Structures are given as structure tokens and as C-alpha cells.
Amino acid sequence: MPVKNRFAELHDDITAWRRDIHTHPELLFDTHRTGALVADKLRAFGCDRVVTGMAKTGVVGVIHGKNGGAGRVIGLRADMDALPIAEATGAAYASQTPGVMHACGHDGHTAMLLGAAQYLAETRNFSGTVVVIFQPAEEGGGGAKVMCDEGLMADFGIEEVYGMHNWPGMPAGSFAIRPGPFFAATDVFEIALTGRGGHAAKPHTTVDPIVMSAQLITMLQTIASRSADPTEEIVVSVTSIDSSSKAFNVIPGSVLLKGTVRTLSAEMRDLAEARMAAICAHIGAAMGGEAALTYTRNYPVMVNHPEQTDFVADVARSVSGACAEAPLVMGGEDFAYMLEERPGAYILVGNGDTANVHNAEYDFNDDVIPMGCSWWAELVERRLPV
């Protein structure tokens, strides 16, 4: 089954929706305009039920199959939020909100799932029920977890759940996936270094948190190089050093370090936190100061379920002729929370030779729309056959 003809017919409409969303980006849970647009279209498509207000601005649409909805229920999820980045694409439909842009393609994800929802509501060529999920706050807000905590899976009877993300660098409209751990856990940390400030010409009268931070940063790199099994994936990055002094001749009294830890297993996650705590305690004590660690666990590892992964890879092959093995990704994805609640899978669709995501020059490739929509539709018709 190549691209469905209906999506070729709808391509211009779906592109217009995508570009409208792109022009009016919204952050985190404040996707009010986008959510309203989605809800209005789902109602116009004839969805059997449209629910708004989950996770503040999330939208859920319910579409019953030809048998009235009896039987299995699957969920299809798209994210709606943008990023706090000033757009530099120069596109005619560029962001009209200063400092905010769709730099990750969530506008495309939302538009493609809307296109699939219109087709599914028109044809009903499946049994059971499809639940289309439009989620806010993927970019750091954990909107997927909020929706799950508010009862998404149980309230709608969802038994399996599926997601998709565009991927620059892959041929446009191609697909890639892998079973098991796929996207990394994304923990963050702060280390408050406290010493004793003073004149830079008299360092012996101080407890220098700058030197302490240098020692600490070096030691943190040994977590990956000397504490972790070399066959495991782990990244420890210090990304910010903030001193309480800006003068040339003053040793400050404090320094704040910030950073992130990326892992692909629970064991490495536990190891990283434990080793960081021990290193901070001992470096602080050894240098006569204090290094207080605050370690926050954010998105968990996103793990694709094997049976569902095999299934959607086969769907992708039927749409595009092939489905590659995706690489491990050390970025995070809050769809992980949904895959902890229900079996399912997450697939990548190629965005072509474009700027990477989270880049001011990135733009979603509208040529991908028919392929993405066809994958959603074929997934439903094969998973819920009449």
C-alpha cells in the first residue's frame, strides 16, 4: 500500500493547517489557540467525542469504527507545543510570536494526525475505536505524564499507543525504528558550591569554589569513563557555571553548576546519581567547602515494545517500501510516559536534508505529510481490521 490517494487530495489543506500552526507557536501548556484549532477540526470531521482541557490545553478525539466502536482501542499521539527560539527561516509563514517557533516539527506532527483523523472519520474502515491524542508540553513540561496522571489511558480504554517524530537527515518520507530502549532518560542537576570568598591576591585566606568547580567538573567525567560499563550509554554534561562574582580580583564565595545526565537504562541512571552524590560530598569536604547536589529525574527512558515495533515497522514498509533500523537517541521524549502505561511504539519519519531540530533555521518538510498520514491510517486499518 503506497500513499493513500485521499492524502494526496488533502495535502494542500493539511499543509495550510500546519503553516497556520507554525505562524502561531505556543509554549508548554499554553497551547490554547492550537488546542482550539484541533478541537474545532475534530468536531468538523465528525469525531464521536471530543474532549478538551486535559493537561490544561490537551485535546482528545474519539473515532468509532464501522462496528460502532466495539472491540480494541488504540491511541495515536501528536505533540503541539513549540520552543523558546527566535525563528530564522525567513518563511512566509514564519512565527509571528517573538522568541517562539516550531523548531521541532510539532506543527507537522499535529497536522499529520489531524489529516489522519479526518480520513478515519470519513471512512471508518476499521473495527474498534481510535483515540487521537493532541498533547501540550512535550518540550520540558512532561505533558504526556500529566495526561496519563489525569486518567487518559483508563478513561478512554486505550490498550495500545503509538507516536511519530520527524527526523532531519533521513530521506523525506522514509521511516526508521528500533525495539527496546530508544530515547534516553533526561535528568538534570544543580550543584551549589559554597566556599569562602576574598581577595584574589590572597587565595590562602579563601576557600575557592572556582577551583572546587574545576576539580568537580573533571571528576564528573570519570562517571562515564571509569564508573560505567564501556558498553553502556551514558552522558554527563556540565552546561552552566555561574559565579557570584564578576570582578577580576575577587574570589567568589559560591558557584552554581548546572547540567544534564542522559542514560538508556535504569542501572546507569542509578549509577550516575549515586556517583555524582559521592563525588560532590568528597570534593567539597576535601577542599574545605561544600558541594550540594540537587538531582532531578525528568523523562524516563523511552522503550518501544517489541511486538508493536515489529508491527509498525511492517506498516512503514507497506507505505514507503522500507523501514530502517533507527540509531539510539540520547535526546529525550515524554512519550516515554505513555509507553510505560501501555504497550506501543514510536517511529521516525524522515524530514529530508533540512536543518536539525531545535535550530532557528529548522522547518518541517511539508512533502512528508502524505507519507506520515498514510502511516497513521494504515496502522489503524491493519491493527483494527474490519
BAKOL-968039 format. One record per residue (C-alpha): residue in three letters; z, x, y negated. Coordinates in steps of 0.2 Angstrom, whole numbers, plus 5000, padded with zeros to 4 digits. Layout:
! residues N
+---------+------+------+-------+
| residuo |   up | east | north |
+---------+------+------+-------+
|     Ala |    Z |    X |     Y |
...
+---------+------+------+-------+
END
This chain:
! residues 386
+---------+------+------+-------+
| residuo |   up | east | north |
+---------+------+------+-------+
|     Met | 5000 | 5000 |  5000 |
|     Pro | 4995 | 5009 |  4984 |
|     Val | 5000 | 5002 |  4967 |
|     Lys | 5001 | 4983 |  4966 |
|     Asn | 4987 | 4975 |  4956 |
|     Arg | 4999 | 4965 |  4946 |
|     Phe | 5007 | 4980 |  4939 |
|     Ala | 4990 | 4986 |  4933 |
|     Glu | 4989 | 4969 |  4924 |
|     Leu | 5007 | 4971 |  4917 |
|     His | 5005 | 4989 |  4912 |
|     Asp | 5002 | 4986 |  4893 |
|     Asp | 5016 | 4973 |  4892 |
|     Ile | 5029 | 4984 |  4901 |
|     Thr | 5023 | 4999 |  4890 |
|     Ala | 5027 | 4989 |  4875 |
|     Trp | 5044 | 4984 |  4881 |
|     Arg | 5048 | 5002 |  4885 |
|     Arg | 5042 | 5008 |  4867 |
|     Asp | 5052 | 4995 |  4859 |
|     Ile | 5067 | 5000 |  4868 |
|     His | 5063 | 5018 |  4863 |
|     Thr | 5062 | 5014 |  4845 |
|     His | 5079 | 5006 |  4845 |
|     Pro | 5090 | 5018 |  4856 |
|     Glu | 5109 | 5014 |  4858 |
|     Leu | 5123 | 5024 |  4865 |
|     Leu | 5135 | 5022 |  4879 |
|     Phe | 5142 | 5004 |  4880 |
|     Asp | 5135 | 4999 |  4863 |
|     Thr | 5118 | 4994 |  4871 |
|     His | 5119 | 4977 |  4863 |
|     Arg | 5101 | 4975 |  4857 |
|     Thr | 5094 | 4982 |  4873 |
|     Gly | 5105 | 4971 |  4884 |
|     Ala | 5100 | 4956 |  4874 |
|     Leu | 5081 | 4960 |  4876 |
|     Val | 5084 | 4962 |  4895 |
|     Ala | 5093 | 4946 |  4897 |
|     Asp | 5080 | 4936 |  4887 |
|     Lys | 5066 | 4943 |  4898 |
|     Leu | 5075 | 4940 |  4914 |
|     Arg | 5078 | 4922 |  4909 |
|     Ala | 5060 | 4920 |  4904 |
|     Phe | 5055 | 4927 |  4921 |
|     Gly | 5064 | 4913 |  4929 |
|     Cys | 5078 | 4923 |  4937 |
|     Asp | 5090 | 4911 |  4946 |
|     Arg | 5105 | 4918 |  4937 |
|     Val | 5108 | 4930 |  4923 |
|     Val | 5125 | 4937 |  4919 |
|     Thr | 5129 | 4947 |  4903 |
|     Gly | 5144 | 4956 |  4897 |
|     Met | 5148 | 4967 |  4912 |
|     Ala | 5154 | 4984 |  4906 |
|     Lys | 5153 | 4976 |  4889 |
|     Thr | 5134 | 4976 |  4887 |
|     Gly | 5128 | 4977 |  4905 |
|     Val | 5116 | 4963 |  4912 |
|     Val | 5114 | 4957 |  4930 |
|     Gly | 5099 | 4946 |  4936 |
|     Val | 5099 | 4937 |  4952 |
|     Ile | 5082 | 4933 |  4961 |
|     His | 5082 | 4922 |  4977 |
|     Gly | 5068 | 4924 |  4990 |
|     Lys | 5057 | 4911 |  4997 |
|     Asn | 5071 | 4905 |  5009 |
|     Gly | 5082 | 4901 |  4994 |
|     Gly | 5092 | 4917 |  4995 |
|     Ala | 5100 | 4916 |  5012 |
|     Gly | 5102 | 4932 |  5021 |
|     Arg | 5104 | 4950 |  5014 |
|     Val | 5107 | 4955 |  4996 |
|     Ile | 5101 | 4971 |  4989 |
|     Gly | 5104 | 4979 |  4972 |
|     Leu | 5092 | 4988 |  4961 |
|     Arg | 5099 | 4998 |  4946 |
|     Ala | 5092 | 5005 |  4930 |
|     Asp | 5102 | 5013 |  4915 |
|     Met | 5099 | 5008 |  4897 |
|     Asp | 5108 | 5020 |  4886 |
|     Ala | 5101 | 5034 |  4875 |
|     Leu | 5108 | 5051 |  4869 |
|     Pro | 5115 | 5058 |  4853 |
|     Ile | 5100 | 5069 |  4850 |
|     Ala | 5088 | 5069 |  4835 |
|     Glu | 5071 | 5065 |  4841 |
|     Ala | 5057 | 5077 |  4838 |
|     Thr | 5042 | 5069 |  4847 |
|     Gly | 5033 | 5063 |  4832 |
|     Ala | 5028 | 5047 |  4842 |
|     Ala | 5023 | 5032 |  4833 |
|     Tyr | 5037 | 5023 |  4842 |
|     Ala | 5050 | 5036 |  4839 |
|     Ser | 5068 | 5032 |  4836 |
|     Gln | 5072 | 5023 |  4820 |
|     Thr | 5091 | 5027 |  4823 |
|     Pro | 5095 | 5044 |  4815 |
|     Gly | 5103 | 5056 |  4828 |
|     Val | 5100 | 5045 |  4843 |
|     Met | 5085 | 5045 |  4855 |
|     His | 5080 | 5041 |  4873 |
|     Ala | 5079 | 5059 |  4879 |
|     Cys | 5082 | 5055 |  4897 |
|     Gly | 5070 | 5041 |  4900 |
|     His | 5082 | 5027 |  4902 |
|     Asp | 5070 | 5016 |  4892 |
|     Gly | 5057 | 5019 |  4905 |
|     His | 5069 | 5015 |  4919 |
|     Thr | 5074 | 4999 |  4911 |
|     Ala | 5056 | 4994 |  4908 |
|     Met | 5050 | 4998 |  4925 |
|     Leu | 5064 | 4987 |  4933 |
|     Leu | 5060 | 4973 |  4921 |
|     Gly | 5042 | 4974 |  4927 |
|     Ala | 5048 | 4973 |  4945 |
|     Ala | 5059 | 4959 |  4941 |
|     Gln | 5045 | 4949 |  4933 |
|     Tyr | 5034 | 4952 |  4949 |
|     Leu | 5048 | 4947 |  4961 |
|     Ala | 5052 | 4931 |  4951 |
|     Glu | 5034 | 4926 |  4951 |
|     Thr | 5030 | 4930 |  4970 |
|     Arg | 5047 | 4928 |  4979 |
|     Asn | 5038 | 4936 |  4993 |
|     Phe | 5054 | 4941 |  5002 |
|     Ser | 5069 | 4933 |  5010 |
|     Gly | 5087 | 4935 |  5005 |
|     Thr | 5092 | 4940 |  4987 |
|     Val | 5088 | 4954 |  4975 |
|     Val | 5101 | 4958 |  4961 |
|     Val | 5094 | 4968 |  4947 |
|     Ile | 5107 | 4978 |  4938 |
|     Phe | 5105 | 4985 |  4920 |
|     Gln | 5119 | 4997 |  4916 |
|     Pro | 5126 | 5004 |  4900 |
|     Ala | 5134 | 5021 |  4898 |
|     Glu | 5127 | 5032 |  4911 |
|     Glu | 5127 | 5047 |  4899 |
|     Gly | 5145 | 5051 |  4900 |
|     Gly | 5153 | 5034 |  4899 |
|     Gly | 5153 | 5030 |  4918 |
|     Gly | 5146 | 5013 |  4915 |
|     Ala | 5142 | 5012 |  4934 |
|     Lys | 5161 | 5014 |  4938 |
|     Val | 5166 | 5001 |  4925 |
|     Met | 5153 | 4988 |  4933 |
|     Cys | 5160 | 4992 |  4950 |
|     Asp | 5178 | 4990 |  4944 |
|     Glu | 5173 | 4973 |  4937 |
|     Gly | 5168 | 4967 |  4954 |
|     Leu | 5149 | 4970 |  4953 |
|     Met | 5147 | 4973 |  4972 |
|     Ala | 5158 | 4959 |  4978 |
|     Asp | 5154 | 4946 |  4965 |
|     Phe | 5136 | 4947 |  4969 |
|     Gly | 5137 | 4950 |  4988 |
|     Ile | 5127 | 4967 |  4986 |
|     Glu | 5126 | 4975 |  5003 |
|     Glu | 5114 | 4990 |  4998 |
|     Val | 5110 | 4998 |  4981 |
|     Tyr | 5095 | 5008 |  4975 |
|     Gly | 5091 | 5018 |  4960 |
|     Met | 5077 | 5029 |  4952 |
|     His | 5076 | 5043 |  4939 |
|     Asn | 5060 | 5050 |  4931 |
|     Trp | 5058 | 5069 |  4934 |
|     Pro | 5048 | 5081 |  4922 |
|     Gly | 5039 | 5094 |  4931 |
|     Met | 5034 | 5084 |  4946 |
|     Pro | 5017 | 5076 |  4946 |
|     Ala | 5016 | 5060 |  4937 |
|     Gly | 5020 | 5046 |  4949 |
|     Ser | 5024 | 5057 |  4964 |
|     Phe | 5041 | 5055 |  4972 |
|     Ala | 5055 | 5066 |  4979 |
|     Ile | 5071 | 5063 |  4988 |
|     Arg | 5084 | 5071 |  4999 |
|     Pro | 5098 | 5064 |  5010 |
|     Gly | 5116 | 5068 |  5008 |
|     Pro | 5123 | 5077 |  4993 |
|     Phe | 5110 | 5076 |  4979 |
|     Phe | 5118 | 5077 |  4961 |
|     Ala | 5133 | 5086 |  4958 |
|     Ala | 5151 | 5081 |  4953 |
|     Thr | 5153 | 5084 |  4934 |
|     Asp | 5171 | 5089 |  4930 |
|     Val | 5176 | 5096 |  4913 |
|     Phe | 5191 | 5106 |  4907 |
|     Glu | 5200 | 5112 |  4892 |
|     Ile | 5211 | 5127 |  4892 |
|     Ala | 5224 | 5129 |  4877 |
|     Leu | 5228 | 5147 |  4875 |
|     Thr | 5244 | 5150 |  4865 |
|     Gly | 5249 | 5167 |  4859 |
|     Arg | 5257 | 5174 |  4843 |
|     Gly | 5246 | 5177 |  4828 |
|     Gly | 5247 | 5191 |  4815 |
|     His | 5238 | 5204 |  4805 |
|     Ala | 5223 | 5212 |  4814 |
|     Ala | 5229 | 5229 |  4809 |
|     Lys | 5245 | 5227 |  4818 |
|     Pro | 5240 | 5220 |  4835 |
|     His | 5256 | 5226 |  4844 |
|     Thr | 5265 | 5213 |  4834 |
|     Thr | 5255 | 5199 |  4841 |
|     Val | 5251 | 5190 |  4857 |
|     Asp | 5232 | 5190 |  4856 |
|     Pro | 5224 | 5174 |  4863 |
|     Ile | 5207 | 5181 |  4859 |
|     Val | 5209 | 5195 |  4872 |
|     Met | 5218 | 5182 |  4883 |
|     Ser | 5202 | 5171 |  4882 |
|     Ala | 5191 | 5186 |  4886 |
|     Gln | 5201 | 5190 |  4902 |
|     Leu | 5202 | 5172 |  4907 |
|     Ile | 5183 | 5169 |  4905 |
|     Thr | 5180 | 5184 |  4916 |
|     Met | 5192 | 5179 |  4929 |
|     Leu | 5185 | 5161 |  4929 |
|     Gln | 5168 | 5169 |  4935 |
|     Thr | 5176 | 5175 |  4951 |
|     Ile | 5179 | 5157 |  4957 |
|     Ala | 5160 | 5156 |  4961 |
|     Ser | 5158 | 5175 |  4965 |
|     Arg | 5174 | 5178 |  4975 |
|     Ser | 5183 | 5162 |  4980 |
|     Ala | 5169 | 5151 |  4985 |
|     Asp | 5159 | 5152 |  5001 |
|     Pro | 5142 | 5160 |  4995 |
|     Thr | 5133 | 5146 |  5005 |
|     Glu | 5141 | 5133 |  4994 |
|     Glu | 5135 | 5127 |  4977 |
|     Ile | 5147 | 5129 |  4963 |
|     Val | 5145 | 5132 |  4944 |
|     Val | 5159 | 5136 |  4932 |
|     Ser | 5154 | 5137 |  4914 |
|     Val | 5164 | 5140 |  4898 |
|     Thr | 5154 | 5132 |  4884 |
|     Ser | 5165 | 5132 |  4869 |
|     Ile | 5178 | 5145 |  4861 |
|     Asp | 5187 | 5138 |  4846 |
|     Ser | 5199 | 5149 |  4837 |
|     Ser | 5212 | 5143 |  4825 |
|     Ser | 5207 | 5157 |  4813 |
|     Lys | 5191 | 5160 |  4804 |
|     Ala | 5196 | 5176 |  4795 |
|     Phe | 5190 | 5194 |  4799 |
|     Asn | 5208 | 5201 |  4798 |
|     Val | 5219 | 5188 |  4806 |
|     Ile | 5223 | 5187 |  4825 |
|     Pro | 5225 | 5169 |  4828 |
|     Gly | 5239 | 5160 |  4836 |
|     Ser | 5229 | 5149 |  4848 |
|     Val | 5211 | 5147 |  4856 |
|     Leu | 5204 | 5132 |  4864 |
|     Leu | 5191 | 5135 |  4878 |
|     Lys | 5180 | 5120 |  4885 |
|     Gly | 5168 | 5120 |  4899 |
|     Thr | 5162 | 5111 |  4915 |
|     Val | 5163 | 5113 |  4933 |
|     Arg | 5148 | 5107 |  4945 |
|     Thr | 5151 | 5106 |  4964 |
|     Leu | 5142 | 5097 |  4978 |
|     Ser | 5157 | 5095 |  4990 |
|     Ala | 5175 | 5088 |  4989 |
|     Glu | 5181 | 5105 |  4996 |
|     Met | 5173 | 5115 |  4982 |
|     Arg | 5179 | 5103 |  4969 |
|     Asp | 5197 | 5105 |  4975 |
|     Leu | 5195 | 5124 |  4976 |
|     Ala | 5188 | 5125 |  4958 |
|     Glu | 5203 | 5115 |  4951 |
|     Ala | 5216 | 5125 |  4961 |
|     Arg | 5209 | 5142 |  4957 |
|     Met | 5207 | 5138 |  4938 |
|     Ala | 5226 | 5132 |  4938 |
|     Ala | 5232 | 5148 |  4946 |
|     Ile | 5221 | 5160 |  4935 |
|     Cys | 5227 | 5151 |  4919 |
|     Ala | 5245 | 5152 |  4924 |
|     His | 5244 | 5171 |  4929 |
|     Ile | 5233 | 5177 |  4915 |
|     Gly | 5244 | 5168 |  4902 |
|     Ala | 5260 | 5175 |  4910 |
|     Ala | 5253 | 5192 |  4911 |
|     Met | 5248 | 5193 |  4893 |
|     Gly | 5264 | 5186 |  4886 |
|     Gly | 5257 | 5169 |  4881 |
|     Glu | 5252 | 5153 |  4889 |
|     Ala | 5236 | 5146 |  4896 |
|     Ala | 5237 | 5127 |  4898 |
|     Leu | 5224 | 5119 |  4909 |
|     Thr | 5218 | 5101 |  4907 |
|     Tyr | 5206 | 5097 |  4921 |
|     Thr | 5197 | 5081 |  4921 |
|     Arg | 5187 | 5074 |  4936 |
|     Asn | 5171 | 5065 |  4930 |
|     Tyr | 5157 | 5059 |  4940 |
|     Pro | 5159 | 5062 |  4959 |
|     Val | 5145 | 5070 |  4970 |
|     Met | 5131 | 5058 |  4972 |
|     Val | 5127 | 5056 |  4990 |
|     Asn | 5112 | 5047 |  4997 |
|     His | 5115 | 5038 |  5013 |
|     Pro | 5103 | 5045 |  5027 |
|     Glu | 5096 | 5028 |  5034 |
|     Gln | 5092 | 5021 |  5017 |
|     Thr | 5085 | 5038 |  5011 |
|     Asp | 5073 | 5038 |  5026 |
|     Phe | 5068 | 5020 |  5022 |
|     Val | 5064 | 5023 |  5003 |
|     Ala | 5055 | 5039 |  5006 |
|     Asp | 5043 | 5029 |  5018 |
|     Val | 5041 | 5016 |  5004 |
|     Ala | 5037 | 5030 |  4992 |
|     Arg | 5024 | 5037 |  5004 |
|     Ser | 5016 | 5020 |  5005 |
|     Val | 5015 | 5019 |  4986 |
|     Ser | 5009 | 5037 |  4982 |
|     Gly | 5004 | 5044 |  4999 |
|     Ala | 5018 | 5057 |  4999 |
|     Cys | 5036 | 5060 |  4996 |
|     Ala | 5043 | 5077 |  4994 |
|     Glu | 5060 | 5085 |  4998 |
|     Ala | 5069 | 5085 |  4981 |
|     Pro | 5080 | 5100 |  4976 |
|     Leu | 5098 | 5099 |  4974 |
|     Val | 5103 | 5095 |  4956 |
|     Met | 5118 | 5102 |  4948 |
|     Gly | 5117 | 5089 |  4934 |
|     Gly | 5127 | 5073 |  4936 |
|     Glu | 5123 | 5054 |  4939 |
|     Asp | 5135 | 5040 |  4938 |
|     Phe | 5125 | 5030 |  4951 |
|     Ala | 5137 | 5040 |  4962 |
|     Tyr | 5150 | 5027 |  4960 |
|     Met | 5138 | 5013 |  4966 |
|     Leu | 5134 | 5024 |  4982 |
|     Glu | 5152 | 5026 |  4985 |
|     Glu | 5154 | 5007 |  4985 |
|     Arg | 5138 | 5003 |  4996 |
|     Pro | 5125 | 5012 |  5006 |
|     Gly | 5109 | 5016 |  4997 |
|     Ala | 5098 | 5029 |  4990 |
|     Tyr | 5092 | 5037 |  4973 |
|     Ile | 5074 | 5043 |  4971 |
|     Leu | 5065 | 5054 |  4959 |
|     Val | 5048 | 5049 |  4951 |
|     Gly | 5038 | 5062 |  4943 |
|     Asn | 5036 | 5062 |  4924 |
|     Gly | 5022 | 5075 |  4924 |
|     Asp | 5021 | 5091 |  4913 |
|     Thr | 5032 | 5085 |  4900 |
|     Ala | 5047 | 5092 |  4890 |
|     Asn | 5063 | 5091 |  4901 |
|     Val | 5076 | 5078 |  4899 |
|     His | 5090 | 5080 |  4886 |
|     Asn | 5077 | 5088 |  4875 |
|     Ala | 5072 | 5082 |  4857 |
|     Glu | 5054 | 5083 |  4862 |
|     Tyr | 5055 | 5073 |  4879 |
|     Asp | 5046 | 5057 |  4881 |
|     Phe | 5045 | 5045 |  4896 |
|     Asn | 5027 | 5045 |  4903 |
|     Asp | 5020 | 5028 |  4902 |
|     Asp | 5007 | 5032 |  4915 |
|     Val | 5021 | 5032 |  4928 |
|     Ile | 5025 | 5013 |  4926 |
|     Pro | 5014 | 5006 |  4939 |
|     Met | 5020 | 5018 |  4952 |
|     Gly | 5038 | 5015 |  4948 |
|     Cys | 5036 | 4996 |  4948 |
|     Ser | 5027 | 4996 |  4964 |
|     Trp | 5040 | 5006 |  4972 |
|     Trp | 5053 | 4994 |  4967 |
|     Ala | 5043 | 4979 |  4973 |
|     Glu | 5038 | 4987 |  4990 |
|     Leu | 5056 | 4992 |  4993 |
|     Val | 5061 | 4973 |  4991 |
|     Glu | 5047 | 4966 |  5001 |
|     Arg | 5049 | 4978 |  5016 |
|     Arg | 5068 | 4978 |  5016 |
|     Leu | 5069 | 4959 |  5015 |
|     Pro | 5054 | 4953 |  5024 |
|     Val | 5049 | 4935 |  5025 |
+---------+------+------+-------+
END
